[in-house]
């Protein structure tokens, strides 16, 4: 990964850059919410201690996002499951695979901090990146979940 890319949890000032990324042809192709509506949803996400928007940013703005939701389970002695979705990377990024691996690695570490016993992937975008990144994490192509050591 480039030295000038920082992977971090999203903050309040990131909303407009996130919406621009969602509005790109590789993502929802012009169907991002209006800023006023998006602000309500975004504040709800930021206020939820089990919901994370993870961003990759440069000095020019947000170049990628991924979502991590921590779900409490009644099974596995009340353990948690990590649900990773919505990996979107700017169409201008050449090293998409490397960035996807770094973003998924960051979310995996965060899931481990939360004691998750399993990660579930679901993504409507960049299917090939999820497949290759999953293989980097030890999954077979097409497998959408794996167990973490408890």
N, C-alpha and C positions, 0 to 999 in steps of 0.2 A: 504494500500500500504506500502511496505517496506520503511524504513527510508533512505535506500541507493539508491533509485530510484528517479531520477529527471526528471520531465516532462518539456520540454522547446521547443522553436523553434529551428529547425536545424540550424547549422552554417557551414561554409566552411570546417571545419575539419571532418565533419561527413560522407562525401560521401562514403568512402570505407566501413564503417560499415553498412551504409544503403544498399549499393549494396550487401553485404554479406547476409543481412537479406532478401532482395528481391530474392536472389538466393537460398533460403532455400526450402526444399520440401513442406512446408506449404504455400509457396507463388508461385512464378513463376517457381519453379523447374528447375533452371539452365538456365533461359532465361534472366538474367539481362544483361544490356548493357555492352559493354567493357568500361573500365575506361575513355578512351579518349572521346568517344561519350557521356558517362554519364556526364562527366564534363561540356560539353556544355549545356546539358539540365538542369543540376543542377544549373549552374550559372544563367540561364534564370529564374529558379524558385526563386532563392534567390533574384534576382533583381526585381521581381514582388511584389509590395506592397499589392496585394490582393491574394497572393498564399502562403500558409504556409505548410511546412513539419514540423510536430510536432513529437518529438522523446521522448522516455523514455530511459534514459541512466543510467548506473551504472559505477563504476570505471573500469569495464571490457569492456565497449562499449555500443553500441545501442542495446536495446533488443526489441524495438517495434517502429512502426511508424504509423502515420495517416496523411491524407492530408486534408487540409481545403482550399477551394477556396471561396472568397467573390465575388459574382456576382451582378453587378449593374442591376436594373430593371427599365423599363419605367413605370411599373405599381406600385401601392401602393406608389404613390407620390415620385418615385425615390428611394425607399427603396432598401435594399440589401437582397440577399438570401445567406445563407451559404450552401455550397455543401461539404459534408464530405464523403471521400472515402479512399480506400486503407489502411484499418486497417490491419496491419501485426504484429504478435507477435511471438517472437522466440519460437521454439518448446521446448526449455529447460525450459520455464517459467511454473511453476505449477499453479499459481494464475492468469490465463488468464482473467477470468471474472472481477476480481478486477482491474487489469491493464487496461482492455478495458473500464470499467466504468470511471476510472480516466482520460484516454486519451480523451474519448468522453466528459467528463465533462469539461476538459480544453478547448477543441475546442468550446464547447457550450458557455463558458464564453468569449472566444475571439470573437465569432460571435455576442454576445450581445454587446461587446465593439464597434463593427463595425455597430451597429444599425440594424442588420438583423431581419427581421420580420418572417423568416421561415428558418428551417434547412431541407435539403434534404440529406438522406443517400443513398449511393450506394456502395456496397462492393462486390468484387469477392472472398474475403477470410473471413474465420471465421464468417460465416453467423449466427451461434448460438450465438456468442458474440454480434453481432449487435442487434439481437433480444432481448437478455437479457438486454443489456445496454439501448436499446430503451425503454424497459419497466421501467427501473429505472428512465428514464426521463419522464415517463408518457405516453408513446405510447403503443398502442396495438401491439402484435406480427404481423409482416408482414406489418405494416404501415411504409412507407419510408420517410414521412415528417411530420412536425408539425410546428405550428405557435408559434412564440415567442411574448410576449407582446411588442407592439410598444411604 
